Amino acid sequence: MQLRDLAHARAGDKGDISQLSLIAYDAADYSRLARYVTAERVRAHFAGRVRGTVTRYELPTLGALNFVMQEALGTGVTRSLALDAHGKCLSALLLEMAIPD
């Protein structure tokens, strides 16, 4: 199953940092997201795009996980030649991650 089946995503970016929020459609699915969508798995999912660290913040009251990805935007949004590698595109890519059914 893909994350898009259980959650939606929001994104923001500043300089060379991308921040992605993964928000469960149903609060009952939050624990499943928390179990399978680790910082390590997100970093591996974005291998080749994210060169820095990925830090995960848990927001259980909101049913959300927030990921801050360093060195993710090719030196920054305004300086990058990779126009599709910014926050909104990365949030769509995150939703393609597979987790166990």
Secondary structure, DSSP 8 states (H G I E B T S, - for coil): -BGGGTEEEEEEEETTEEEEEEEESSGGGHHHHHHH--HHHHHHHTTTT--S-EEEEEETTTTEEEEEESS-STT-TTT-S-TT-SHHHHHHHHTT-B---
